[in-house]
């Protein structure tokens, strides 16, 4: 399987399952924005782009339902972006 994604798309796609694994629930757009140091509208744009490209899916109208459609072994390793401070 060949998956075409930009570096930034790979970062987003890697972050989502990592966050879900650590926290037991998927990230909100605000939590993704905090992690990457960007705005929530920028996250929304990226999520829409990833959906259009078939790399991500979600349940419309339901919170925290992001599902990465790329096999884990094809995603970049590691935690990406600026870490949010708690």
C-alpha positions as CSV (number, residue, x, y, z in Angstrom):
1,X,0.0,0.0,0.0
2,X,1.4,3.4,-1.0
3,X,0.2,6.4,1.0
4,X,1.0,9.9,-0.2
5,X,1.1,12.5,2.6
6,X,3.1,15.6,3.4
7,X,5.4,15.7,6.4
8,X,2.8,17.8,8.3
9,X,0.0,15.5,7.4
10,X,2.1,12.6,8.8
11,X,2.6,14.6,12.0
12,X,-1.1,15.1,12.5
13,X,-1.9,11.5,11.6
14,X,0.7,10.2,14.1
15,X,-0.4,12.5,16.9
16,X,-4.0,11.4,16.9
17,X,-3.5,7.7,17.8
18,X,-0.7,8.5,20.2
19,X,-2.9,11.0,22.0
20,X,-5.8,8.5,22.0
21,X,-3.6,5.7,23.4
22,X,-2.2,7.9,26.2
23,X,-5.5,9.6,27.2
24,X,-8.1,6.9,26.3
25,X,-10.1,9.4,24.2
26,X,-9.4,11.2,20.9
27,X,-8.0,14.7,20.9
28,X,-10.3,17.8,20.5
29,X,-9.4,20.3,17.9
30,X,-8.2,22.7,20.6
31,X,-5.9,20.0,22.0
32,X,-4.4,19.4,18.6
33,X,-4.0,23.1,18.1
34,X,-2.2,23.5,21.5
35,X,0.1,20.6,20.6
36,X,1.1,22.0,17.3
37,X,1.0,25.7,18.3
38,X,-1.6,26.6,15.7
39,X,-5.2,27.8,15.7
40,X,-8.3,25.6,15.9
41,X,-9.5,26.8,12.5
42,X,-6.1,25.7,11.1
43,X,-6.7,22.2,12.6
44,X,-10.2,22.2,11.1
45,X,-8.7,22.9,7.7
46,X,-6.2,20.1,8.0
47,X,-8.8,17.6,9.3
48,X,-11.0,18.4,6.3
49,X,-8.1,18.0,3.9
50,X,-7.1,14.6,5.5
51,X,-10.7,13.5,5.2
52,X,-10.9,14.5,1.5
53,X,-7.7,12.5,0.8
54,X,-9.1,9.4,2.6
55,X,-6.4,9.5,5.3
56,X,-8.8,10.2,8.2
57,X,-12.4,9.7,9.0
58,X,-14.8,11.0,11.7
59,X,-18.4,10.8,12.8
60,X,-20.1,14.0,11.6
61,X,-21.4,16.0,14.5
62,X,-19.8,13.9,17.2
63,X,-16.8,15.1,19.2
64,X,-13.5,13.2,19.5
65,X,-14.2,10.7,16.8
66,X,-11.1,11.1,14.6
67,X,-10.0,7.8,13.1
68,X,-6.8,7.5,11.2
69,X,-7.3,5.4,8.0
70,X,-3.6,4.8,7.4
71,X,-2.0,1.6,8.8
72,X,0.1,2.4,11.8
73,X,3.3,1.0,10.2
74,X,3.1,3.6,7.5
75,X,3.0,6.6,9.9
76,X,6.0,8.5,11.0
77,X,7.3,7.5,14.5
78,X,7.5,9.9,17.4
79,X,5.6,12.7,19.0
80,X,5.5,15.8,16.7
81,X,5.0,19.5,17.1
82,X,5.3,21.7,20.1
83,X,4.3,20.0,23.3
84,X,1.5,21.7,25.2
85,X,2.5,22.7,28.7
86,X,0.3,21.7,31.6
